[in-house]
Every structure is written in C-alpha cells, then in structure tokens.
C-alpha cells in the first residue's frame, strides 16, 4: 500500500516490539495519522515469521529521529 504524497518518508522495521515503538511515536512525534502512520503486520505473513511494519512520516526530521532510535 502506498500513501499519498503528504507521507514522503518511509521506514520499514523487522521487530516485534511495535507497540512500544508506537507509544514512542505518540510521545516524541505526535498524533497518529497527523505526523506519522503505521502499516501493521500482515497476519498471514506473521505466521511464517514476517514481522515487518512500515512507518510513514510527513516530516524528514521525524523519520530521521525514528530511524536513529529504532533501526
């Protein structure tokens, strides 16, 4: 899935602690669907070990801060 041009920065993680990451985003970046957006784990893919989540950001500085923290 691709979001519109207002979400130009994308980071993909392969981690299981996405709830902790989501809480960090709320505290450090702002509201979901305002400054950041997350595509969750595909349940069928998770069954075979795929834990990837994709995170989108409107601002470059948020994507950089996120990457430095979680990648």
C-alpha positions, 0 to 999 in steps of 0.5 A: 500500500502506498500513501499519498504524497503528504507521507514522503518518508518511509521506514520499514522495521523487522521487530516485534516490539511495535507497540512500544515503538508506537507509544514512542511515536505518540510521545516524541512525534505526535498524533497518529495519522497527523505526523506519522502512520503505521502499516501493521503486520500482515497476519498471514505473513506473521505466521511464517515469521514476517514481522515487518511494519512500515512507518510513514512520516510527513516530516524528514526530521521525524523519520530521521529521529525514528530511524536513529532510535529504532533501526 
